[in-house]
């Protein structure tokens, strides 16, 4: 056993990040806040979800933030709330009766057809034309079910581009339709920014291709006055209706053109989530550019690489801090023509630096006809966005995503999760440079007609709980660390409960866990469920601001089973998802009526999972197919061909398996797999999670031992963070309480290391011993370990933007410590 106090190595690779959640306080708050949902007199109707879990959902329809009675019940799962038995309709394409293929209707015409039981009539002439001219290549026999089993193979349909493009343009109401016919393409993979790709279309993926512009027009025509965006200004929420949102996007698009944005030129967006972020993103796409998010904590050098690689013409920054980064490197990026600042006054006036208002005013000088031509030039199978992967080594790669990637996947997810059109409410707080946040906060809401409320920039440092209690979202997505912080807050609250209340809470959690497990497996709720709901479940949900939430999801990194178990006990089942930037975010999803503990869920309908080279346990590389698979890496042919086969198969680099019910389990990453000197293959994450479950004061754990005789481990303590999200020396409350329970008086990491605190070090050893006792072989036992002086963090470079461990970086930073483990 050893301790580590050396100064960490400062990594040179790109650090893309969001504000650290290390010490965000997401416990239940006693602070009184005014909920916008309550102030709008939105009634809550309590009900049980399909799995019997208690949820509270607003049954009213929002129009510009005001409740109105629904004369037409929205289509949900292909059926109206009045139990019409029409089949599902999905953006103008008739579904196949599968609940997961059509939860909302995309066009008013098809909605009316569904409501009058005309689903089986002939499709519109325009859709007939697309189908008739589709070029179909059946590679294998079609399957009879959409269930994601390892042996399934789906037919591939490639839409031809021989049909005459429809007339685009302004129909007279200011709405500009996109051109939804495909551009000619002969490959499933490309790396040129202006190229087009073939689409993979199977029996469950036959929806008509759709540009983002057309998707936006659809929602504006249906619910122009519904709230689309909301941000807190002082004590009031400033809102945008969908029509106002659309008009601002149009004006921003014309402003970008005025500033010299080239077709397929980049627009970098650097700042925290805001309406301006979304307006800039969609305005870029309308103008024919490539929207490119840049993480707010990127260094000037990291910004320079992305701006240069993407050939960015305009950068939109949040404030003066971000502006200074761009000014520092501007002369090194010749493609950059202008910078726009959307918050605060522009502190440093220079040519081609604009305030947000000045920028938006530029759009008044550009005729709509110019924008119409830009929109008419785009097709669904062309690139509209670049997502720069954080990676673990080297420069990030630009993941090229198309209109169809976003619109098709969003339609599928909205349908599979049964979101109700025009009724959903979300809170935006995760970094929008990440593809998962874009699906959750931009494109999913666009398809579902949802309202997006923006959290404060310090959301992950403690204010998220306040926003949740004001907004009461109906859908909530969190990375594992967010759920872990909520768990810690609830546990701390539980410690303050004594006597009969504590006994009741313990009983209710037992009922909750038993009932949740029963519901998960298709059973019913146990005796006492309703009482437990009344005494505990409802109060917990309300205290967290999740009382209206029908779907609580988690993704972007592995979540510990302990966390999943904890929330099952309070009847908040966490739905895991799995995917990557290259799959436009989610490839698998879980829903309250179909999920399994520790599984990342089932395939998004219309997608397919292959397990490559499975071992005797069925574990192999997880590979993906579908219309959500990316186009390629920008200007990087070799890397594109490594990740994406010629037939459209995407290699994830993850190891996993599929069970008999179609649920997918991820067991590790190929590159992370430790192969000991004895030839034993060891997946590090399960061992690391077991150790963390045994040691509540430990924050991060990294297993080492590749090509070594035995396994060793690096550990860090839970500490408080500063305003920049960097770890301090001071122990967090959880870690401090843990030390006190051991009889230690340590208040800092230095106290433990400098004083060689025997009580803490002994407890760590005992926790590792307990974890070792659960291992299946001696080769999987941890023999040596070191407690480090500094916790891992995003600013430090050890963690990626979604808090994933960057193992090569940590290995390099602590090389000397690791080498000492194996000195003879």
Secondary structure by P-SEA (a helix, b strand, c coil): cccccccccccccbbbbcccccccccccccbbbbbccccccbbbbbbbcccccbbbbbcccccccccccccccccccccccccccccccccccccccccccccccccaaaaaaaaaccccccccaaaaaaaaaccccccccccccccccccbbbbbbbbbccccccccccccccccccccccccccccccccccbbbbbbcccccccccccaaaaaaaaaacccccccbbbbcccbbbbbcaaaaaaaaaaaaaaaaaacccccbbbbbbccccaaaaaaaaaaaaacbbbbbbbccccaaaaaaaaaaacccbbbbccaaaaaaaaacccccccccbbbbccccccccccccccaaaaaaaaaaccaaaaaaaaaacccccccbbbbbbccccbbbbbbbcaaaaaaaaaaaaaaaccccccbbbbbccccccaaaaaaccaaaaaabbbbbbccccccccaaaaaaaaccccbbbbcaaaaaaaaaaaaaaaaacccaaaaaaaaaaaaaaaaaaaaaaccccccaaaaaaaccaaaaaaaaccccccccccccbbbbaaaaaaaaaacbbbbbbbbcccccccccccccccccccccccccccbbbbbcccccccccbbbbccccccccccccaaaaaaaccccccccccccccccccbbbbbccccccccccccccccccaaaaaaaaaacccccbbbbbbcccccccbbbbcbbbbcccccccccccaaaaaaaaaaccccccaaaaaaaccaaaaaaaaaaaaaaaaacccccccccbbbbbcccccccccccccccccaaaaaaaaaaaaaaaaccc
